[in-house]
Amino acid sequence: MNLPNKLTILRLILIPVFTAVYFISAIPYNFLIAAIIFVLAACTDFLDGYIARKYNLVTDLGKFLDPIADKVLVSTALIIMLVPVNGTLILPAYSAIAVAIILARELIVSGFRMVAASKGMVVAADMSGKIKTFVQDIAIAVLLAGASLNAGLYSVMNIIGLVMLGVATILTIISGVECIVKNRAVLKEKE
């Protein structure tokens, strides 16, 4: 198993660790530690792809696992941040709309890629999707770190994180539409 695939598997392993630390309020600064774990896991996403492309280490296992690990990491973070822990709520209830849009886009694009694969076509990640992922990751990290300050839902960091989550949601819609429009040939029926 090559280094990029090991990094992807590390990201998958860090997801339950991140989740456990998030929910164990007996750990001092659990949200800050969860933020650090999340950032480390998110960094493996950028690093494994970079190494795989630079050193020609792209494998079918990596093509399969990498997008799954990324989606599971972000989805897990967004969902658990909707759950209060010891009275601390990171995402207000209205944020569920953003979370639903982000998750829906990921499911739609994943399904779209499956249809493409069944036709022997490849739908590669484009720059707007990468920017979307980066903004999502930063928003999640800022929200988690801000929660460690115990300043509540309307602290400066929380407001910055929520604004970034809003931007990420807009980028999510744009990148999803762009992906489907650019690759609309995938949906054409054979004549």
Secondary structure as a PSIPRED ss2 file (coil, helix, strand):
# PSIPRED VFORMAT (PSIPRED V4.0)

   1 M C   1.000  0.000  0.000
   2 N C   1.000  0.000  0.000
   3 L H   0.000  1.000  0.000
   4 P H   0.000  1.000  0.000
   5 N H   0.000  1.000  0.000
   6 K H   0.000  1.000  0.000
   7 L H   0.000  1.000  0.000
   8 T H   0.000  1.000  0.000
   9 I H   0.000  1.000  0.000
  10 L H   0.000  1.000  0.000
  11 R H   0.000  1.000  0.000
  12 L H   0.000  1.000  0.000
  13 I H   0.000  1.000  0.000
  14 L H   0.000  1.000  0.000
  15 I H   0.000  1.000  0.000
  16 P H   0.000  1.000  0.000
  17 V H   0.000  1.000  0.000
  18 F H   0.000  1.000  0.000
  19 T H   0.000  1.000  0.000
  20 A H   0.000  1.000  0.000
  21 V H   0.000  1.000  0.000
  22 Y H   0.000  1.000  0.000
  23 F H   0.000  1.000  0.000
  24 I C   1.000  0.000  0.000
  25 S C   1.000  0.000  0.000
  26 A C   1.000  0.000  0.000
  27 I C   1.000  0.000  0.000
  28 P C   1.000  0.000  0.000
  29 Y C   1.000  0.000  0.000
  30 N H   0.000  1.000  0.000
  31 F H   0.000  1.000  0.000
  32 L H   0.000  1.000  0.000
  33 I H   0.000  1.000  0.000
  34 A H   0.000  1.000  0.000
  35 A H   0.000  1.000  0.000
  36 I H   0.000  1.000  0.000
  37 I H   0.000  1.000  0.000
  38 F H   0.000  1.000  0.000
  39 V H   0.000  1.000  0.000
  40 L H   0.000  1.000  0.000
  41 A H   0.000  1.000  0.000
  42 A H   0.000  1.000  0.000
  43 C H   0.000  1.000  0.000
  44 T H   0.000  1.000  0.000
  45 D H   0.000  1.000  0.000
  46 F H   0.000  1.000  0.000
  47 L H   0.000  1.000  0.000
  48 D H   0.000  1.000  0.000
  49 G H   0.000  1.000  0.000
  50 Y H   0.000  1.000  0.000
  51 I H   0.000  1.000  0.000
  52 A H   0.000  1.000  0.000
  53 R H   0.000  1.000  0.000
  54 K H   0.000  1.000  0.000
  55 Y C   1.000  0.000  0.000
  56 N C   1.000  0.000  0.000
  57 L C   1.000  0.000  0.000
  58 V C   1.000  0.000  0.000
  59 T C   1.000  0.000  0.000
  60 D H   0.000  1.000  0.000
  61 L H   0.000  1.000  0.000
  62 G H   0.000  1.000  0.000
  63 K H   0.000  1.000  0.000
  64 F H   0.000  1.000  0.000
  65 L H   0.000  1.000  0.000
  66 D H   0.000  1.000  0.000
  67 P H   0.000  1.000  0.000
  68 I H   0.000  1.000  0.000
  69 A H   0.000  1.000  0.000
  70 D H   0.000  1.000  0.000
  71 K H   0.000  1.000  0.000
  72 V H   0.000  1.000  0.000
  73 L H   0.000  1.000  0.000
  74 V H   0.000  1.000  0.000
  75 S H   0.000  1.000  0.000
  76 T H   0.000  1.000  0.000
  77 A H   0.000  1.000  0.000
  78 L H   0.000  1.000  0.000
  79 I H   0.000  1.000  0.000
  80 I H   0.000  1.000  0.000
  81 M C   1.000  0.000  0.000
  82 L C   1.000  0.000  0.000
  83 V C   1.000  0.000  0.000
  84 P C   1.000  0.000  0.000
  85 V E   0.000  0.000  1.000
  86 N C   1.000  0.000  0.000
  87 G C   1.000  0.000  0.000
  88 T E   0.000  0.000  1.000
  89 L C   1.000  0.000  0.000
  90 I C   1.000  0.000  0.000
  91 L C   1.000  0.000  0.000
  92 P C   1.000  0.000  0.000
  93 A C   1.000  0.000  0.000
  94 Y C   1.000  0.000  0.000
  95 S H   0.000  1.000  0.000
  96 A H   0.000  1.000  0.000
  97 I H   0.000  1.000  0.000
  98 A H   0.000  1.000  0.000
  99 V H   0.000  1.000  0.000
 100 A H   0.000  1.000  0.000
 101 I H   0.000  1.000  0.000
 102 I H   0.000  1.000  0.000
 103 L H   0.000  1.000  0.000
 104 A H   0.000  1.000  0.000
 105 R H   0.000  1.000  0.000
 106 E H   0.000  1.000  0.000
 107 L H   0.000  1.000  0.000
 108 I H   0.000  1.000  0.000
 109 V H   0.000  1.000  0.000
 110 S H   0.000  1.000  0.000
 111 G H   0.000  1.000  0.000
 112 F H   0.000  1.000  0.000
 113 R H   0.000  1.000  0.000
 114 M H   0.000  1.000  0.000
 115 V H   0.000  1.000  0.000
 116 A H   0.000  1.000  0.000
 117 A H   0.000  1.000  0.000
 118 S H   0.000  1.000  0.000
 119 K C   1.000  0.000  0.000
 120 G C   1.000  0.000  0.000
 121 M C   1.000  0.000  0.000
 122 V C   1.000  0.000  0.000
 123 V C   1.000  0.000  0.000
 124 A C   1.000  0.000  0.000
 125 A C   1.000  0.000  0.000
 126 D C   1.000  0.000  0.000
 127 M H   0.000  1.000  0.000
 128 S H   0.000  1.000  0.000
 129 G H   0.000  1.000  0.000
 130 K H   0.000  1.000  0.000
 131 I H   0.000  1.000  0.000
 132 K H   0.000  1.000  0.000
 133 T H   0.000  1.000  0.000
 134 F H   0.000  1.000  0.000
 135 V H   0.000  1.000  0.000
 136 Q H   0.000  1.000  0.000
 137 D H   0.000  1.000  0.000
 138 I H   0.000  1.000  0.000
 139 A H   0.000  1.000  0.000
 140 I H   0.000  1.000  0.000
 141 A H   0.000  1.000  0.000
 142 V H   0.000  1.000  0.000
 143 L H   0.000  1.000  0.000
 144 L H   0.000  1.000  0.000
 145 A H   0.000  1.000  0.000
 146 G H   0.000  1.000  0.000
 147 A H   0.000  1.000  0.000
 148 S C   1.000  0.000  0.000
 149 L C   1.000  0.000  0.000
 150 N C   1.000  0.000  0.000
 151 A C   1.000  0.000  0.000
 152 G C   1.000  0.000  0.000
 153 L C   1.000  0.000  0.000
 154 Y C   1.000  0.000  0.000
 155 S C   1.000  0.000  0.000
 156 V H   0.000  1.000  0.000
 157 M H   0.000  1.000  0.000
 158 N H   0.000  1.000  0.000
 159 I H   0.000  1.000  0.000
 160 I H   0.000  1.000  0.000
 161 G H   0.000  1.000  0.000
 162 L H   0.000  1.000  0.000
 163 V H   0.000  1.000  0.000
 164 M H   0.000  1.000  0.000
 165 L H   0.000  1.000  0.000
 166 G H   0.000  1.000  0.000
 167 V H   0.000  1.000  0.000
 168 A H   0.000  1.000  0.000
 169 T H   0.000  1.000  0.000
 170 I H   0.000  1.000  0.000
 171 L H   0.000  1.000  0.000
 172 T H   0.000  1.000  0.000
 173 I H   0.000  1.000  0.000
 174 I H   0.000  1.000  0.000
 175 S H   0.000  1.000  0.000
 176 G H   0.000  1.000  0.000
 177 V H   0.000  1.000  0.000
 178 E H   0.000  1.000  0.000
 179 C H   0.000  1.000  0.000
 180 I H   0.000  1.000  0.000
 181 V H   0.000  1.000  0.000
 182 K H   0.000  1.000  0.000
 183 N C   1.000  0.000  0.000
 184 R H   0.000  1.000  0.000
 185 A H   0.000  1.000  0.000
 186 V H   0.000  1.000  0.000
 187 L H   0.000  1.000  0.000
 188 K C   1.000  0.000  0.000
 189 E C   1.000  0.000  0.000
 190 K C   1.000  0.000  0.000
 191 E C   1.000  0.000  0.000
